[in-house]
Amino acid sequence: MPHRLRRRPRRYTVVLADRHTGVYRRFRINLKPVIGAVLTLFALPVLVGLGLRWSAHAEIAQLQTAADVLEVENRSYRAATGELTAQLQLLQTAVTQLGEGAAIDPKVQRAIERLPAIVKSRAAGGPPPPSGQSVPPVFLPGFSVPDDTFGVLRDLLYSLEGRLRTVQAGVERRQALAAATPTIWPAQGWLTDAFGRRSDPMTGEDAFHSGLDISADRGQPVYATADGTVRAAELAGAYGNMITIDHGFGLATRYAHLQAFRVAPGDAVRRGDVIGLVGSTGRSTGDHVHYEVLANGQTLNPLRFLLERAR
């Protein structure tokens, strides 16, 4: 079997000649290595460019991912900031409305001012803002760090919440004291005996009268002079049928010589509610209501607080 001749790679001869000197040089080259070198020379910039392009794409993708994350965080930040700001505005409105709604009738206010200091001190609380004056608006500086803005918003929120609680407690106490101050006449009639020293109608001797005597027709209604809770409705010796109402803040009122009761112990009553009927029970010389106001067990002159007739 004949041997195949191995094909030799083609070689090329390059002749360089100098026309002036007649010297020439010959170079033999192998075509494949030359082509490979040329291709490598041309491919290298392409590969470098592709590598740079891939690197740029990767960096752009990372930047886009980071931008997306920042956008989500920014939206969350704006939403949280908006929510806190809305809460602040609601609290500001609530504080302002409390101040506007805390006004008490000037007549009742004058009656409150005549109460003993110890009674008024029990209703002491934070004063509401003056009517028509709102809480200063919230201005947010341009913070660069979100936590700074959140911190300021939270501090403002806590401050307003604390102020709201203080104002609300103060308003509620003042309104409760206004409701507990006995300011109306307990019956429709005429005053026959005032508070203080007088001549006892039974004995004619000088004596101290601890309340007011208001004459009225038998069976006429007797009214609670302030909000409170009926402490007693019972026969009480010389007072006859008597009702005692506890108004809180150390205040109480008594209604004596009644013909009948219209309330029972434990009942909650409002100013102007009918609690009994005019009569002449106990140590009495005629149909009337004996009316007393007490502060911490000490009788006060009811005329200091009576502003208007019962309805």
C-alpha positions in Angstrom: 0.0 0.0 0.0 1.7 3.2 -1.2 2.5 5.9 1.4 0.7 9.2 1.0 3.0 12.2 0.8 2.5 14.6 3.6 1.6 18.0 2.3 3.9 20.7 3.4 2.5 24.0 4.4 2.9 26.7 1.9 5.6 29.2 2.3 6.0 32.5 0.7 9.1 34.5 0.0 9.2 38.2 0.3 12.0 40.0 -1.4 13.0 43.5 -0.3 15.4 45.2 -2.8 17.3 48.5 -2.5 17.4 50.1 -6.0 20.3 52.3 -5.2 22.6 49.7 -3.8 21.2 46.7 -5.6 21.0 44.9 -2.3 18.1 42.7 -1.7 16.8 40.6 1.1 14.6 37.6 1.1 12.2 36.5 3.8 10.3 33.3 3.9 7.0 33.4 5.8 4.4 30.9 6.7 0.9 32.2 5.7 -1.1 30.7 8.6 0.9 32.3 11.5 0.8 35.6 9.7 -2.9 35.5 9.2 -3.4 34.4 12.8 -1.3 37.3 14.0 -3.2 39.8 11.8 -6.5 38.4 12.9 -5.4 38.6 16.5 -4.2 42.1 16.0 -7.6 43.2 14.7 -9.7 41.1 17.1 -8.0 42.4 20.2 -9.6 45.9 20.1 -12.9 44.3 19.3 -12.7 42.0 22.3 -11.6 44.9 24.5 -14.5 47.0 23.3 -16.9 44.1 23.9 -15.5 43.7 27.4 -15.9 47.4 28.1 -19.4 47.4 26.8 -20.3 44.4 28.9 -18.8 46.0 32.0 -20.7 49.2 31.2 -23.9 47.3 30.9 -23.3 45.6 34.2 -22.6 48.9 35.9 -25.7 50.5 34.4 -27.8 47.5 35.6 -26.4 48.0 39.1 -27.1 51.7 39.0 -30.6 51.0 37.8 -31.2 48.5 40.6 -29.9 51.0 43.1 -32.1 53.7 41.6 -35.2 51.5 41.8 -34.4 50.8 45.5 -34.0 54.5 46.2 -37.2 55.3 44.4 -39.1 52.7 46.6 -37.5 54.2 49.7 -38.3 57.7 48.5 -41.9 56.8 48.0 -42.1 55.2 51.4 -40.4 58.2 52.9 -42.8 60.6 51.2 -45.8 58.5 52.3 -44.6 58.3 55.9 -43.8 62.0 56.0 -47.2 62.8 54.5 -48.9 60.6 57.1 -47.1 62.3 60.0 -47.8 65.7 58.6 -51.5 64.8 58.3 -51.6 63.6 61.9 -50.0 66.9 63.0 -52.6 68.9 61.1 -55.4 66.8 62.7 -53.9 67.4 66.1 -53.6 71.1 65.5 -57.2 71.3 64.4 -58.3 69.3 67.5 -56.4 71.6 69.8 -57.9 74.7 68.1 -61.4 73.3 68.2 -61.0 72.4 71.9 -60.0 76.0 72.5 -63.0 77.4 70.6 -65.4 74.9 72.2 -64.2 75.5 75.7 -66.0 78.8 76.1 -68.3 78.9 79.2 -71.3 81.2 79.6 -70.0 84.4 81.2 -72.7 84.2 83.9 -71.6 80.7 84.8 -68.0 81.8 84.8 -68.8 84.5 87.3 -70.5 82.0 89.5 -67.5 79.7 89.3 -65.2 82.6 90.3 -67.3 82.9 93.5 -66.6 79.3 94.5 -64.1 78.7 97.3 -60.5 78.4 96.0 -60.2 74.8 97.2 -63.2 73.9 95.0 -61.8 75.6 91.9 -58.4 74.0 92.5 -59.9 70.6 92.1 -60.8 71.6 88.5 -57.4 73.1 87.7 -55.9 72.0 84.4 -54.0 73.3 81.5 -55.7 76.4 80.0 -57.0 76.1 76.5 -55.7 78.4 73.8 -57.5 81.7 73.5 -60.5 81.7 71.3 -59.6 82.2 67.6 -55.9 81.5 68.2 -54.6 78.4 66.6 -51.5 76.4 67.2 -48.6 77.7 65.2 -48.2 75.9 61.9 -45.5 73.3 61.4 -42.6 74.3 59.1 -40.1 71.6 58.1 -36.6 72.6 57.2 -34.8 71.0 54.3 -33.1 68.1 56.0 -30.7 65.9 54.0 -31.2 62.9 56.2 -34.7 61.3 56.3 -34.2 60.3 59.9 -33.7 64.0 60.9 -37.1 64.9 59.3 -38.8 61.9 60.9 -37.3 62.8 64.2 -38.6 66.4 64.1 -42.0 65.2 62.9 -42.2 62.7 65.7 -41.1 65.3 68.3 -43.8 67.7 67.0 -46.4 64.9 67.0 -45.6 63.9 70.6 -45.6 67.5 71.7 -49.0 68.2 70.1 -50.4 65.0 71.5 -49.2 66.0 75.0 -50.6 69.4 74.6 -53.9 68.0 73.3 -54.2 65.7 76.3 -53.4 68.6 78.7 -55.9 71.0 77.0 -58.6 68.3 76.8 -58.2 67.4 80.4 -58.3 71.1 81.4 -61.4 71.8 79.2 -63.2 68.7 80.5 -62.5 69.7 84.1 -63.6 73.3 83.6 -66.8 72.2 81.8 -67.5 69.6 84.5 -67.1 72.3 87.2 -69.4 74.6 85.2 -72.0 71.8 85.1 -71.5 71.2 88.9 -71.9 74.8 89.9 -75.5 75.4 91.3 -76.7 78.4 89.2 -80.5 78.2 89.0 -83.2 78.7 91.5 -84.6 75.5 92.9 -88.2 76.5 92.6 -90.4 79.2 91.1 -91.6 81.4 94.1 -90.4 84.2 96.2 -87.6 84.6 98.7 -88.9 84.7 102.3 -85.6 84.1 104.2 -82.0 84.7 103.2 -78.7 83.1 104.3 -77.2 84.4 107.6 -78.4 85.7 110.9 -82.2 85.9 111.4 -85.0 85.7 114.0 -86.1 82.1 114.3 -89.7 81.8 113.1 -90.6 79.3 115.8 -88.9 80.8 118.8 -88.2 84.4 117.8 -84.7 84.0 119.0 -81.6 85.1 117.0 -80.3 82.2 115.0 -78.2 81.4 111.9 -80.0 80.4 108.8 -77.9 78.0 106.7 -79.7 78.5 103.4 -82.6 80.1 101.5 -86.3 79.8 102.1 -88.3 80.0 98.8 -92.0 80.0 99.3 -94.2 78.4 96.6 -97.5 76.6 96.2 -97.7 73.1 97.6 -96.9 70.5 94.9 -94.9 72.9 92.7 -91.8 71.2 91.1 -88.4 71.5 92.7 -85.4 71.5 90.4 -81.8 70.3 90.6 -79.7 73.4 90.4 -76.7 71.6 88.8 -75.6 68.3 87.4 -74.9 65.6 90.0 -75.8 62.3 91.7 -78.6 62.0 94.3 -76.8 61.0 97.5 -80.0 60.9 99.7 -83.7 61.2 99.5 -85.1 60.7 103.0 -86.8 62.0 106.0 -84.2 64.0 107.9 -85.6 65.3 111.2 -86.3 69.0 111.3 -85.5 69.2 107.5 -88.5 66.9 106.8 -88.3 65.2 103.4 -84.9 66.2 102.1 -82.9 65.5 99.0 -79.1 65.8 98.9 -77.3 65.9 95.6 -73.5 65.4 95.2 -72.2 67.6 92.4 -68.5 66.6 92.7 -65.6 68.9 93.4 -66.7 68.9 97.0 -70.0 70.6 96.1 -73.4 69.5 97.3 -76.9 70.9 97.6 -79.9 70.2 99.9 -83.6 70.6 99.2 -85.7 70.3 102.4 -89.4 70.3 103.6 -90.5 68.5 100.4 -93.9 67.0 99.9 -92.6 64.2 97.7 -89.6 62.8 96.0 -89.2 62.4 92.2 -85.7 60.8 92.4 -84.0 58.1 94.4 -80.5 57.7 95.8 -78.0 56.9 93.0 -79.9 58.7 90.3 -77.9 61.0 88.0 -79.6 64.3 87.5 -79.0 67.3 85.2 -79.4 71.0 86.0 -83.2 71.7 85.6 -84.4 68.2 86.3 -87.5 67.9 88.6 -86.4 66.1 91.8 -89.3 66.7 94.1 -92.4 68.7 95.0 -92.8 71.7 97.3 -94.2 70.9 100.7 -94.1 71.7 104.4 -92.7 68.6 106.1 -90.4 68.7 109.2 -89.9 71.9 111.2 -91.8 74.3 108.9 -94.4 77.0 109.2 -95.7 76.8 105.6 -95.1 75.5 102.1 -91.6 76.3 100.9 -88.2 74.9 99.9 -85.3 75.3 102.2 -82.2 75.3 99.9 -78.6 74.9 100.9 -75.2 74.9 99.0 -72.3 73.2 100.6 -68.6 73.2 99.7 -66.6 70.5 101.5 -69.3 70.3 104.2 -69.4 74.1 104.8 -72.6 76.0 103.9 -72.3 78.9 101.4 -74.6 81.7 100.6 -76.6 80.3 97.6 -77.4 83.9 96.4 -73.8 84.2 95.3 -74.4 81.6 92.6 -78.0 81.9 91.6 -78.2 83.4 88.1 -81.6 82.7 86.7 -85.0 81.3 87.6 -85.7 77.6 87.1 -87.5 76.8 83.8 
